[in-house]
Amino acid sequence: MAQAEWILLARQLAELPEDQRLARIKRYAEEDSYAAAKVVVRCSLSRKDLQELTSFALRQDDLQRLGYWLESIAHRAGFRRLLRWIDQDSALPADVVDFAAYHLRRLVPDTDADRLALAQFCRTRGL
């Protein structure tokens, strides 16, 4: 999907009522997870919806696409907030947390607070 199509898709989502946006993004994710993750960057979603998308992304069958989701959600919600959401989800399997930590190390912004938050996250999870 080309960038112009993502922009058009984000505009279509913006026209939907807020309670329908998340469901539509999840449906797009079933067809093209990468494109759906990219649309999240351009779409206006509440923190609650972004947290639910984080949980949704962490439970996908294809962990290879997890990096796209984490990058998009971190861009919209903030890196430390994303870390908190992952840390609060105690039902996650260890391999998913390991894979998320791998991507988070790649995404960590160049601020000391973000690096410290990631280090604390990895230490509490035994990574």
LUMSEBA-979441 format. One line per 5 residues: number of its first residue (from 0); their letters; for each residue x, y, z of N, C-alpha, C. Coordinates in Angstrom, 1 decimal. Example, Ala and Ser with C-alpha at 12.3 -4.5 7.8 and 13.67 -1.06 7.14 Angstrom:
BEGIN
0> as> 13.2:-5.7:7.8:12.3:-4.5:7.8:13.2:-3.3:7.8 ~ 12.8:-2.2:7.1:13.7:-1.1:7.1:12.9:0.0:7.9
//
This chain:
BEGIN
0> maqae> 0.8:-1.2:0.0:0.0:0.0:0.0:0.9:1.2:0.0 ~ 0.6:2.1:-0.9:1.4:3.4:-1.1:1.1:4.4:0.0 ~ 2.0:5.3:0.3:1.7:6.3:1.3:0.5:7.1:1.1 ~ 0.2:7.4:-0.2:-1.0:8.1:-0.5:-2.3:7.4:-0.1 ~ -2.2:6.0:-0.2:-3.4:5.2:0.2:-3.5:5.2:1.8
5> willa> -2.4:5.3:2.5:-2.4:5.3:3.9:-3.1:6.6:4.4 ~ -2.7:7.7:3.7:-3.3:9.0:4.0:-4.8:9.0:3.8 ~ -5.2:8.5:2.7:-6.6:8.4:2.3:-7.3:7.5:3.4 ~ -6.7:6.4:3.7:-7.3:5.6:4.7:-7.5:6.3:6.1 ~ -6.4:7.0:6.5:-6.5:7.8:7.7:-7.6:8.8:7.7
10> rqlae> -7.8:9.5:6.5:-8.8:10.5:6.4:-10.2:9.8:6.5 ~ -10.3:8.6:5.9:-11.6:7.9:6.0:-11.9:7.5:7.5 ~ -10.8:7.1:8.2:-11.0:6.8:9.6:-11.4:8.0:10.4 ~ -10.8:9.1:10.1:-11.1:10.4:10.8:-12.6:10.8:10.7 ~ -13.2:10.4:9.6:-14.6:10.7:9.4:-15.5:9.8:10.2
15> lpedq> -15.0:8.7:10.6:-15.8:7.7:11.4:-16.0:8.2:12.8 ~ -17.1:7.8:13.5:-17.2:8.1:14.9:-16.0:7.4:15.7 ~ -15.7:8.0:16.7:-14.5:7.5:17.5:-14.6:6.1:17.9 ~ -15.8:5.6:18.3:-16.0:4.3:18.7:-15.9:3.2:17.6 ~ -15.9:3.6:16.4:-15.8:2.7:15.2:-14.4:2.6:14.6
20> rlari> -13.5:3.6:15.0:-12.2:3.7:14.4:-11.3:2.4:14.8 ~ -11.3:2.1:16.0:-10.5:1.0:16.5:-10.9:-0.3:15.8 ~ -12.2:-0.6:15.7:-12.7:-1.8:15.1:-12.3:-1.8:13.6 ~ -12.3:-0.7:13.0:-11.9:-0.6:11.5:-10.4:-0.9:11.4 ~ -9.6:-0.4:12.3:-8.2:-0.6:12.2:-7.9:-2.1:12.4
25> kryae> -8.6:-2.7:13.4:-8.4:-4.1:13.6:-8.8:-5.0:12.4 ~ -9.8:-4.5:11.7:-10.2:-5.2:10.5:-9.1:-5.1:9.4 ~ -8.6:-3.9:9.3:-7.5:-3.6:8.3:-6.3:-4.5:8.6 ~ -6.1:-4.7:9.9:-4.9:-5.5:10.4:-5.0:-6.9:9.9 ~ -6.2:-7.4:9.8:-6.4:-8.8:9.3:-6.0:-8.9:7.9
30> edsya> -6.2:-7.9:7.1:-5.8:-7.9:5.7:-4.4:-7.5:5.5 ~ -3.9:-6.5:6.1:-2.5:-6.0:5.9:-2.1:-5.3:7.2 ~ -1.4:-6.1:8.1:-1.0:-5.6:9.4:-0.1:-4.4:9.3 ~ 0.9:-4.4:8.3:1.8:-3.4:8.1:1.1:-2.1:7.8 ~ 0.2:-2.1:6.9:-0.6:-0.9:6.5:-1.4:-0.4:7.6
35> aakvv> -2.0:-1.3:8.4:-2.8:-0.8:9.5:-2.0:-0.1:10.6 ~ -0.8:-0.7:10.8:0.1:0.0:11.8:0.5:1.4:11.3 ~ 0.8:1.5:10.0:1.2:2.8:9.5:0.0:3.8:9.6 ~ -1.2:3.4:9.4:-2.4:4.3:9.5:-2.5:4.8:10.9 ~ -2.1:4.0:11.9:-2.2:4.5:13.3:-1.4:5.8:13.5
40> vrcsl> -0.3:6.0:12.8:0.5:7.2:13.0:-0.3:8.4:12.5 ~ -1.1:8.2:11.5:-1.8:9.4:10.9:-3.2:9.5:11.5 ~ -3.7:8.6:12.3:-5.1:8.6:12.8:-5.1:9.1:14.2 ~ -6.2:9.9:14.5:-6.4:10.4:15.8:-7.1:9.4:16.7 ~ -6.4:8.8:17.6:-7.0:7.8:18.5:-6.8:8.2:20.0
45> srkdl> -7.7:7.9:20.8:-7.5:8.2:22.3:-6.5:7.3:22.9 ~ -6.0:7.6:24.0:-5.0:6.8:24.7:-5.6:5.4:25.0 ~ -6.8:5.4:25.4:-7.5:4.1:25.7:-7.4:3.2:24.4 ~ -7.7:3.8:23.3:-7.7:3.0:22.0:-6.2:2.6:21.7 ~ -5.3:3.4:21.9:-3.9:3.1:21.7:-3.4:2.0:22.6
50> qelts> -3.9:2.0:23.8:-3.5:0.9:24.8:-4.2:-0.4:24.3 ~ -5.4:-0.3:23.9:-6.0:-1.5:23.4:-5.3:-2.0:22.1 ~ -4.9:-1.1:21.2:-4.1:-1.6:20.1:-2.8:-2.2:20.5 ~ -2.2:-1.7:21.5:-0.9:-2.3:22.0:-1.2:-3.7:22.4 ~ -2.3:-4.0:23.2:-2.6:-5.3:23.6:-2.9:-6.2:22.4
55> falrq> -3.7:-5.6:21.4:-4.0:-6.3:20.2:-2.7:-6.7:19.4 ~ -1.8:-5.8:19.3:-0.6:-6.0:18.5:0.3:-7.1:19.2 ~ 0.3:-7.1:20.5:1.1:-8.1:21.2:0.5:-9.5:21.2 ~ -0.7:-9.6:20.7:-1.3:-10.9:20.6:-1.5:-11.4:19.2 ~ -0.8:-10.7:18.3:-0.9:-11.1:16.9:-0.1:-12.4:16.7
60> ddlqr> -0.6:-13.2:15.7:0.1:-14.5:15.4:1.5:-14.2:14.8 ~ 1.6:-13.2:14.0:2.9:-12.9:13.3:3.7:-11.9:14.1 ~ 4.7:-12.4:14.9:5.5:-11.5:15.7:6.4:-10.6:14.9 ~ 6.7:-11.0:13.7:7.5:-10.2:12.8:6.9:-8.8:12.6 ~ 5.6:-8.7:12.6:5.0:-7.4:12.4:4.9:-6.6:13.6
65> lgywl> 5.2:-7.2:14.8:5.1:-6.5:16.0:5.9:-5.2:16.0 ~ 7.1:-5.2:15.4:7.9:-4.0:15.3:7.2:-2.8:14.7 ~ 6.4:-3.1:13.6:5.7:-2.0:13.0:4.6:-1.4:13.9 ~ 3.9:-2.3:14.6:2.9:-1.8:15.6:3.5:-1.0:16.7 ~ 4.6:-1.5:17.3:5.2:-0.8:18.4:5.8:0.6:18.0
70> esiah> 6.3:0.6:16.8:6.8:1.9:16.3:5.7:2.9:16.1 ~ 4.6:2.5:15.5:3.5:3.4:15.3:2.9:3.8:16.6 ~ 2.7:2.9:17.5:2.1:3.3:18.8:3.0:4.2:19.6 ~ 4.3:3.9:19.6:5.2:4.7:20.3:5.2:6.1:19.7 ~ 5.1:6.2:18.4:5.0:7.5:17.8:3.8:8.3:18.2
75> ragfr> 2.7:7.7:18.4:1.4:8.4:18.8:1.3:8.6:20.3 ~ 1.7:7.5:21.1:1.4:7.6:22.5:2.7:8.0:23.4 ~ 3.8:7.8:22.8:5.1:8.1:23.6:5.7:6.8:24.0 ~ 7.0:6.8:24.0:7.8:5.6:24.3:7.6:5.1:25.7 ~ 7.7:5.9:26.7:7.5:5.5:28.1:6.1:5.0:28.4
80> rllrw> 5.1:5.6:27.8:3.7:5.2:28.0:3.6:3.8:27.4 ~ 4.1:3.6:26.2:4.1:2.2:25.6:4.7:1.2:26.5 ~ 5.9:1.5:27.1:6.5:0.6:28.0:5.6:0.3:29.2 ~ 5.0:1.3:29.7:4.1:1.1:30.9:3.0:0.1:30.5 ~ 2.4:0.3:29.3:1.3:-0.5:28.9:1.7:-2.0:28.7
85> idqds> 2.9:-2.2:28.1:3.4:-3.6:28.0:3.7:-4.2:29.3 ~ 4.3:-3.4:30.2:4.7:-3.8:31.6:3.4:-4.2:32.4 ~ 2.3:-3.5:32.2:1.1:-3.7:32.9:0.4:-5.0:32.4 ~ 0.7:-5.4:31.2:0.0:-6.6:30.7:0.7:-7.9:31.2 ~ 0.3:-8.4:32.3:0.9:-9.5:33.0:0.6:-10.8:32.3
90> alpad> -0.3:-10.9:31.4:-0.7:-12.1:30.8:0.1:-12.4:29.5 ~ 1.1:-11.6:29.2:1.9:-11.8:28.0:2.9:-13.0:28.2 ~ 3.0:-13.8:27.2:4.0:-14.9:27.2:5.4:-14.3:27.2 ~ 6.4:-15.0:27.8:7.7:-14.5:27.9:8.3:-14.2:26.5 ~ 8.0:-15.1:25.5:8.6:-14.9:24.2:8.1:-13.6:23.5
95> vvdfa> 6.9:-13.3:23.8:6.3:-12.0:23.2:7.0:-10.8:23.8 ~ 7.2:-10.9:25.2:7.9:-9.8:25.9:9.3:-9.7:25.4 ~ 10.0:-10.8:25.2:11.4:-10.8:24.6:11.4:-10.1:23.3 ~ 10.5:-10.5:22.4:10.4:-9.9:21.1:10.1:-8.4:21.1 ~ 9.2:-8.1:22.0:8.9:-6.6:22.1:10.1:-5.9:22.6
100> ayhlr> 10.8:-6.4:23.6:12.0:-5.7:24.1:13.1:-5.6:23.0 ~ 13.2:-6.6:22.1:14.1:-6.5:21.0:13.7:-5.2:20.1 ~ 12.5:-5.1:19.8:12.1:-3.9:19.0:12.2:-2.6:19.8 ~ 11.9:-2.7:21.1:11.9:-1.4:21.9:13.3:-0.9:21.9 ~ 14.3:-1.8:22.0:15.7:-1.4:22.0:16.1:-0.6:20.7
105> rlvpd> 15.5:-1.0:19.6:15.7:-0.4:18.4:15.0:1.0:18.3 ~ 13.9:1.1:19.0:13.1:2.3:18.9:13.3:3.3:20.0 ~ 14.1:3.0:21.0:14.3:3.9:22.1:14.9:5.3:21.6 ~ 14.2:6.4:22.0:14.7:7.7:21.7:16.0:8.0:22.4 ~ 16.7:9.0:21.9:18.0:9.4:22.5:17.8:10.3:23.7
110> tdadr> 17.0:9.9:24.6:16.9:10.7:25.9:17.2:9.8:27.0 ~ 17.9:10.3:28.0:18.3:9.5:29.2:17.1:8.9:29.9 ~ 16.0:9.7:30.0:14.8:9.2:30.7:14.2:7.9:30.0 ~ 14.2:8.0:28.6:13.7:6.8:27.9:14.6:5.6:28.0 ~ 15.9:5.9:27.9:16.8:4.8:28.1:16.7:4.1:29.5
115> lalaq> 16.6:5.0:30.5:16.4:4.5:31.8:15.2:3.7:32.0 ~ 14.1:4.2:31.4:12.8:3.5:31.5:12.9:2.1:30.8 ~ 13.6:2.0:29.7:13.8:0.7:29.0:14.7:-0.2:29.8 ~ 15.7:0.3:30.4:16.6:-0.5:31.2:15.8:-1.0:32.4 ~ 15.0:-0.2:33.1:14.2:-0.7:34.2:13.2:-1.8:33.8
120> fcrtr> 12.6:-1.5:32.6:11.6:-2.5:32.0:12.3:-3.9:31.8 ~ 13.5:-3.8:31.2:14.2:-5.1:30.9:14.7:-5.7:32.2 ~ 15.1:-5.0:33.2:15.5:-5.5:34.4:14.4:-6.2:35.2 ~ 13.2:-5.6:35.2:12.1:-6.2:35.9:11.6:-7.4:35.2 ~ 11.8:-7.5:33.9:11.3:-8.7:33.2:12.4:-9.7:33.0
125> gl> 13.6:-9.4:33.6:14.7:-10.4:33.6:15.3:-10.5:32.2 ~ 15.4:-9.4:31.4:15.9:-9.5:30.1:17.3:-8.9:30.0
//
